[in-house]
Amino acid sequence: MARAQGARAQMALAFETTYGTPPASGFTKMPFASTTLGAEQPLQTSELLGYGRDPQAPIKDAVTADGNVVVPIDAEAFGFWLKACFGEPATTGADAPYTHAFHSGNWTLPSFSIETGMPEVPRYAMYAGCMVDSLNWQMARSGLLTATASIVAQGETISSTTSVGTPASITLKRFGHFNGAITRNGGNIGNVVSADITYANNLDRIETIRADGKIDGADPSIAALTGNVVVRFADQSLVTQAINGEPCALEFSYTLASGETLTLTAHAVYLPRPRIEIAGPQGVQATFDWQAASDPVVGRMCTVSLVNDRETY
């Protein structure tokens, strides 16, 4: 009997025309590092009395389908997750390279279907009506650069055969921490140790009563762009901004030698006044847990720009 191994696992993604209905074609093979995406249905313990000390059979509770997918931040496949998180991009360029601009604040977000496969068993799980609740990643000096997409799905369907046919492949060009840079109002921020970025759609699950136990949908609520920047304390510029309550523009970017770029620009970032602690003889660090808001001039909270050779998403 074959045993399932993560090394042979597969994942394919396609955007839906109708929420909750997997498309018949158009799937793309997606690179991923791990996933907790799945459906679970807990049991409710019987509360009935009069049948002795041994309980009666439990009752099935509601089905919940959600989880996280850890994906590499690369020059092509990451655009699918950006589209799912922010909505349709505004693409410019008559020829390659193309610039895909993703804007925050869209009221309508696309739904998509994901199939995860374990061919040894075989087990192919199709998750329809998927939407991205949040997208998070960290910037550091070294290590593997990945992002975590938190997904809310409508439901799970299990099959012994795949439903995606032969998914389209992509060329994997990964960004690395070495390719990263952070700027504030167009100038480099010195002494940055690490940074964390989270964009959240704050999805509201429509949990109506249905015979199949699935949700009716997930509506985006007020978005949020938050994170933190850890810096070696060398000057008062960030602390002064925090005290004055003034916004700044933070830009987090990656650039490959072949020309592909990924840039997230938070147009109006507010910093809290941090506690400056002296923990010992080592260098002093300060952590700024920042929040972004809509910029009145630009008209939105953030813009993500992805430059690559892919024409459309």
Secondary structure, 3 states (H helix, E strand, C coil): CCCCCHHHCEEEEEECCCCCCCCCCCCEECCCCEECCEEECCEECCCCCCCCCCCCCCEECCCEEEEEEEEECECCCHHHHHHHHHCCCEEECCCCCEEEEEECCCCCCCCEEEEEEECCCCEEEEEEEEEEEEEEEEECCCCCCEEEEEEECCEEEEECCCCCCCCECCCCCECCHHHEEEEECCEECCCEEEEEEEEECCCEEECCCCCCCCCCEEECCCCEEEEEEEEECCCCHHHHHHHHCCCEEEEEEEECCCCCEEEEEEEEEECCCCCCCCCCCCCCEEEEEEEECCCCCCCCCEEEEEEECCCCC
